[in-house]
Amino acid sequence: MKISSKIYSAIILIFLFAPIVVMLFFSFNDAKSLSVFSGFSLRWYEELMGDRNTLESVKNTLILAASATVISTVMGTAAAMGINKIRSRWYKAAMNTVTDIPMTNPDIITGISLMLMFVFVGRLMGSATSLNFWTMLVAHVTFCLPYVILQVLPKFQQMDKSLPEAAMDLGCTPLKAFFKVELPEILPGIITGAIMAFTLSLDDFVISYFTAGNDFETLPIRIYGMTKKTVTPKMYALATIIFFVTMTLLLISNFVDNEDQRRLRELKKKKHLPSK
C-alpha cells in the first residue's frame, strides 16, 4: 500500500513539474529547438532584455498588479474587520456568501459582465473609450479582494476580543488601538493576502482580456497575441523568470504562515502553564 501511494505521488509530481522543468532547461538552449539541446547559453535572456514591447508589457503588468494589491489589501482588511464585527449570524453568512461569489464564479463570466458594465457606464458618461487601465484595475481589485478577506478574516477571529477594548480603556482612540494592538495580530494574514493578490493579478489573462483597452497591454495578453504567430524561446526565458518570482513569493507566504502558527502554538502553551 505504501509503495503504491509513493508511485502514485511520483506520477502526479511528474505530470505537474515535467513541463516546467522542460521550459527551464530549454530557456538556456543556444538554439530554437525544443528537442535538441545544442549548448548552454543566455542568448534568449539577452534578447528578452532587448525586446522593448515585451518589457513594456512587463512594466504594465507590474504596475497593475502592485496597484491592485495595495487597493485590495486595504479594502480587504477593512472589509474583514467589518464582517468580524457583525453580530447577526444570518447577515454574516450573507456577507460571506457575497464575498465568495467572485472566487466561485467562472473567470469568463466575471470578465464579460465587467466588460459590459464598463462599456455601459462609459457610454452614459460620453467617454470615447470605455476600456483602459482604470477598468482593468477595478476588475483586478474585484477578483483579488475576496482572497484578501479570506486570509485576514480568520486572524480577526483568532484574536482576543478584549485586546482592543483594553487598549481603548487605557486611553487609545479606536484608530490608535487598531494600529497598536489589532494590526500586529492580523499582519501575517495581511501579508499572505497581499502576496496572493499580487500573484493572482500578475498572471490573470481572461478577465484582463475582456477589460483591457487598446492603450494598455499586460504580459499575459501579449503572450496570447504571440501564440497566434510564433512563440520564440525568449518567452521561455521570461516564463522562467516569472516562475522563480512566483516561487519566491510562495516561499515567503509559507514562511509567514509557519511563523504565525508557531507563535499561536507558543501562546497556547503559555495559557496552559500553571501560574506560580
Summary of the structure (lengths in Angstrom):
residues: 276
radius of gyration: 23.3
end to end distance: 50.5
largest distance: 74.9
contacts: 795
relative contact order: 0.12
helix: 78%
strand: 1%
